Amino acid sequence: METNERVRCLIIGSGPAGYTAAVYAGRANLAPVLYEGIQPGGQLTTTTDIENFPGYPEGISGTEMMEDLKKQASRFGADIRYGTVTAVDFNKTPYQLTIDGSNKIEADTIIIATGASAKYLGLPDETKYAGLGVSACATCDGFFYRKKVVAVVGGGDTACEEAVYLAHLANKVYLIVRKDYLRASKIMQKRVMDTPNIDVLFETQTIGLFGENSLEGAHLVKAKDTDREEYMDIAIDGFFLAIGHKPNTDIFLPALHVDENGYIKTIENTTATNIPGVFAAGDVADPRYRQAVTAAASGCKAAIDAEKYLIENEL
């Protein structure tokens, strides 16, 4: 059923960026409407404890923190709705958005806070063992692998950080690297090499996972398509993906300008995109920091930018 609802500020996404934008937009009397998307609370709801967000000396669970932020946004008049934006039309103002494939809503300003999703290798086995040994977040799930054997896939800073983190918990960590070198910064490379229970497998790719009821091991190939090609299996209890993130920007393309990895480009020191009245906050526009605190800060900036735009355009 179609509605002709029009709002001054519509926020897409419900992580720290989206909820903080809703707090500031609510306090500015913009009567914001926020759609939570397919993962209410965002990536942080998959983490156990957040210990690096200012103001929580004892730490707090990601779910709890997002519930607190949601309550705060509601207190200032944000209309928080369960639903996913499935299409946008940036051709004319007010901009038109489709919710869950059917309902239409119009907005004078839009704050995009759709975040980024962890990349997977694309193996059917990753889905089969999801939650049964396969994870895309070492800090979320590492605790379950104390005194066990795990593997981390990737060769960048994130992969090295996760391997070192897991090495403090697990008996042994395999770092599976497709190239014959690590892309990580020198300091992270050194940490990996200085950690005795990390075994780096260079020029190695995962071709499958196996196990009866839960993950028991991985099928690997070394030096694929060379005369040194060699197949091997390793016994592991956990398999961690650390091959990067994909920003959730597909529905905004090609209208929005993005970088080579799909992150939304913002103008100079603002959250403004190339489309007037459309702003981006959080991980969807941040390939560099990707922290809860920086996402929250950019949500604040986006709401202030949206308010300024509405005033300047007398909307």
Secondary structure, DSSP 4 states (H G I P E B T S, - for coil): ----EEEEEEEE--SHHHHHHHHHHHHTT---EEE--SSTT-GGGG-SEE-SSTT-TT-EEHHHHHHHHHHHHHHTT-EEE---EEEEE-SSSSEEEEETTTEEEEEEEEEE---EEE-----HHHHHTBTTTEES-HHHHGGGGTTSEEEEE-SSHHHHHHHHHHHTTSSEEEEE-SSSS--S-HHHHHHHHT-TTEEEETTEEEEEEE-SSS--EEEEEESTTSTT-EEEEEE-SEEEE-S-EEES-GGGTTTS-B-TTSPBP--TTSSB-SSTTEEE-GGGG-SS---HHHHHHHHHHHHHHHHHHHHHTT-
